[in-house]
Amino acid sequence: MSNGVAEAIALHRAGNLAGAERIYQALLDRNGKDAALLTLYGTLKGQRGDFDGALALLQQSLSVNPQQPLALNNLGNAFKG
């Protein structure tokens, strides 16, 4: 796991969603096909109430790797809104 990912996850867990979002977005700008990053960022979007954004990111993540229980669970949560 890169330092950027670890830092974003630490911020996310600490509740600093804005800080984590900035890092997730920067990392995805470099590698937009990273299923784990897409799932993490989609999860964050759902936590912020941006369910459309969460759906888009989680669906993109699952198109890269459909075998992700966390992404599937959070996709269901985003659909429930």
C-alpha contacts under 8 A as a table, 3 or more apart, distances in Angstrom:
res1	aa1	res2	aa2	distance
1	M	5	V	6.33
1	M	6	A	6.54
2	S	5	V	5.31
2	S	6	A	6.28
3	N	6	A	5.06
3	N	7	E	6.00
4	G	7	E	5.10
4	G	8	A	6.13
4	G	23	I	6.82
4	G	27	L	7.53
5	V	8	A	5.09
5	V	9	I	6.12
5	V	23	I	7.61
5	V	24	Y	7.40
5	V	27	L	7.83
5	V	37	L	7.94
6	A	9	I	5.16
6	A	10	A	6.13
7	E	10	A	5.08
7	E	11	L	6.20
7	E	20	A	7.68
8	A	11	L	5.13
8	A	12	H	6.00
8	A	19	G	7.23
8	A	20	A	4.46
8	A	21	E	7.51
8	A	23	I	5.79
8	A	24	Y	6.56
9	I	12	H	4.91
9	I	13	R	6.04
9	I	20	A	6.81
10	A	13	R	5.18
10	A	14	A	6.13
10	A	20	A	7.97
11	L	14	A	5.01
11	L	15	G	6.27
11	L	16	N	5.01
11	L	17	L	6.76
11	L	19	G	6.40
11	L	20	A	5.31
12	H	15	G	5.21
12	H	16	N	5.50
12	H	17	L	5.36
12	H	19	G	7.72
12	H	20	A	5.31
12	H	44	L	7.61
13	R	16	N	7.48
16	N	19	G	5.50
16	N	20	A	6.28
17	L	20	A	5.04
17	L	21	E	5.86
17	L	44	L	6.95
18	A	21	E	5.08
18	A	22	R	6.34
19	G	22	R	5.32
19	G	23	I	6.61
20	A	23	I	5.27
20	A	24	Y	6.10
21	E	24	Y	5.06
21	E	25	Q	6.01
21	E	41	Y	6.80
21	E	44	L	7.40
22	R	25	Q	5.30
22	R	26	A	6.20
23	I	26	A	5.04
23	I	27	L	6.07
24	Y	27	L	5.17
24	Y	28	L	6.07
24	Y	37	L	6.65
24	Y	40	L	7.83
24	Y	41	Y	6.11
25	Q	28	L	5.06
25	Q	29	D	6.07
25	Q	41	Y	7.76
26	A	29	D	5.08
26	A	30	R	6.75
27	L	30	R	5.31
27	L	31	N	6.24
27	L	32	G	7.79
27	L	37	L	7.82
28	L	31	N	4.73
28	L	32	G	4.45
28	L	33	K	7.54
28	L	34	D	7.26
28	L	37	L	6.97
28	L	38	L	7.54
29	D	32	G	5.91
31	N	34	D	5.99
32	G	38	L	7.68
33	K	38	L	7.66
33	K	61	S	7.52
33	K	64	V	6.75
34	D	37	L	5.43
34	D	38	L	6.21
34	D	61	S	7.37
34	D	64	V	7.71
35	A	38	L	5.07
35	A	39	T	6.12
35	A	60	Q	7.80
35	A	61	S	4.51
35	A	62	L	7.08
35	A	64	V	5.95
35	A	65	N	6.30
36	A	39	T	5.09
36	A	40	L	6.19
36	A	61	S	7.23
37	L	40	L	5.05
37	L	41	Y	6.02
38	L	41	Y	5.21
38	L	42	G	5.88
38	L	57	L	5.55
38	L	58	L	6.33
38	L	60	Q	7.16
38	L	61	S	5.24
39	T	42	G	5.00
39	T	43	T	6.00
39	T	57	L	6.73
39	T	58	L	5.44
39	T	61	S	5.88
39	T	70	L	7.63
39	T	71	A	5.57
40	L	43	T	5.08
40	L	44	L	6.27
41	Y	44	L	5.01
41	Y	45	K	6.20
41	Y	54	A	7.61
41	Y	57	L	7.08
42	G	45	K	5.04
42	G	46	G	6.31
42	G	53	G	6.86
42	G	54	A	4.22
42	G	55	L	6.98
42	G	56	A	7.61
42	G	57	L	4.92
42	G	58	L	5.34
43	T	46	G	5.15
43	T	47	Q	6.31
43	T	54	A	6.34
43	T	58	L	7.70
43	T	71	A	7.86
43	T	74	N	6.34
44	L	47	Q	4.98
44	L	48	R	6.31
44	L	54	A	7.54
45	K	48	R	5.11
45	K	49	G	6.40
45	K	50	D	5.13
45	K	51	F	6.64
45	K	53	G	6.08
45	K	54	A	4.96
46	G	49	G	5.04
46	G	50	D	5.37
46	G	51	F	5.15
46	G	53	G	7.52
46	G	54	A	5.13
46	G	74	N	7.87
46	G	77	N	7.90
46	G	78	A	6.03
46	G	81	G	7.97
47	Q	50	D	7.48
49	G	81	G	7.58
50	D	53	G	5.38
50	D	54	A	6.17
51	F	54	A	4.82
51	F	55	L	5.97
51	F	78	A	5.22
51	F	79	F	7.31
51	F	81	G	6.05
52	D	55	L	5.12
52	D	56	A	6.28
52	D	78	A	7.70
53	G	56	A	5.21
53	G	57	L	6.26
54	A	57	L	5.30
54	A	58	L	5.96
54	A	75	L	7.47
54	A	78	A	6.36
55	L	58	L	5.26
55	L	59	Q	5.89
55	L	75	L	6.12
55	L	78	A	6.08
55	L	79	F	7.24
56	A	59	Q	5.32
56	A	60	Q	6.14
57	L	60	Q	5.07
57	L	61	S	6.11
58	L	61	S	4.92
58	L	62	L	6.16
58	L	71	A	5.94
58	L	72	L	7.78
58	L	74	N	7.60
58	L	75	L	6.04
59	Q	62	L	5.07
59	Q	63	S	6.18
59	Q	75	L	7.40
60	Q	63	S	5.08
60	Q	64	V	6.57
61	S	64	V	5.26
61	S	65	N	6.28
61	S	66	P	7.59
61	S	71	A	7.40
62	L	65	N	4.85
62	L	66	P	4.32
62	L	67	Q	7.32
62	L	68	Q	7.09
62	L	71	A	6.96
62	L	72	L	7.70
63	S	66	P	5.95
65	N	68	Q	6.77
68	Q	71	A	5.36
68	Q	72	L	6.21
69	P	72	L	5.07
69	P	73	N	6.03
70	L	73	N	5.13
70	L	74	N	6.08
71	A	74	N	5.15
71	A	75	L	5.90
72	L	75	L	5.03
72	L	76	G	6.38
73	N	76	G	5.25
73	N	77	N	6.43
74	N	77	N	4.84
74	N	78	A	6.08
75	L	78	A	5.05
75	L	79	F	6.25
76	G	79	F	5.12
76	G	80	K	6.38
77	N	80	K	5.10
77	N	81	G	6.29
78	A	81	G	4.89
